[in-house]
Amino acid sequence: MTTQRYYSLKVVAQTLGVHPQAIRLYEREGLVSSIQCGAERYYAVSQIERLRVIVQLRQELGINLAGIEVILHMRERLQELSRQAALPAVPETEPGHVTIPIRDDS
């Protein structure tokens, strides 16, 4: 069993050098997700990495939120296709039918 680490909104904002309100905006727009415990938000490492990409796209490249959403979707799709391409081929089970295994590493 692996333990997932979560970090508070304040810690994440300080780490990324952004205002907590910016992270709340990204969450409202559906770009990231958090878990809530009482009034406090906590973010998993995977979401912090996603936020890091969002901040970079926003601050360094000036991309708007709609563009960021498209880029994140394409990025996820490329990662999914890359994982599928790395899987070994599976022999045909029926003539003309191939089963392709999908591995979920999350």
Residue pairs with C-beta under 8 A, 6 or more apart in sequence:
4 44
4 45
5 44
5 45
6 35
6 42
6 43
6 44
7 15
7 42
7 43
7 45
7 48
8 40
8 41
8 42
8 43
9 20
9 23
9 24
9 34
9 40
9 41
9 42
9 43
10 20
12 23
12 43
12 48
12 51
13 19
13 20
13 22
13 23
15 48
16 23
16 48
16 51
16 52
16 55
17 55
18 55
22 55
23 32
23 41
23 43
23 51
24 41
26 32
26 51
26 54
26 65
27 33
27 34
27 41
29 65
29 69
30 69
31 50
31 54
31 65
31 68
31 69
31 72
32 43
32 47
32 50
32 51
32 54
33 47
34 41
34 42
34 43
34 47
35 41
35 42
35 44
36 42
43 51
46 106
50 72
53 72
53 75
54 68
54 72
57 63
57 67
57 68
57 71
58 65
58 68
63 71
83 103
83 105
84 100
84 102
87 100
87 101
87 102
87 103
90 98
90 99
90 100
90 101
92 98
93 99
